[in-house]
Amino acid sequence: MPQKTNTATGTATAGVMKKTGCPVTRATFREEAKPMMATLKVGDQTFSVVLAPKEFSTGSFGWANNDKATIQFADESCKLQLNCSIIFVGSKEQKD
């Protein structure tokens, strides 16, 4: 059986890695999830974005934001596209 690498630690593991379950049910997420604020730093420029609760097309759930911003980079004004997703590990397998 080929070795796998644990992406969190970078160490090799043998065999199949156990899936992590999500302790939050889909129903609880729908009832309790509120928008959250995140701060992104690009060089010396900081952006605050609001992430909205989202159920993704894959079946996972969490928060997401897609936005645009303008930064100064190498003495030029440049547009950026900001994409941020925060997803509960194992949420895709939640059935309710």
C-alpha positions, 0 to 999 in steps of 0.5 A, a space after each residue: 500500500 502506498 504511503 500517504 502524507 499528513 498535510 497538517 504535519 508533513 509526516 508520512 503515514 501508512 494505510 488509509 487515514 481516518 476521516 474526521 467527523 463534523 460535530 455540528 449538524 447541518 440543522 444546527 449550522 442553519 439555525 446558529 450560523 451568523 456572518 463572520 468578519 475576517 481580516 486579510 493582510 496583503 503586504 502592508 494593506 489590510 482588508 476586512 471582509 464579511 463571510 456569509 454562512 453558506 452550504 456549498 454545492 459539494 454538500 459541505 457547509 461553512 462561510 464564504 466571501 467573494 469580493 474585489 479590492 484594489 491595492 498598490 503593488 510595485 507603484 501600480 494600482 492593481 485589482 484583486 479578486 478575494 476568495 475566502 472559504 471556511 469549511 467545517 471538516 467532515 460537514 459534507 457527510 452530515 445528512 440532516 
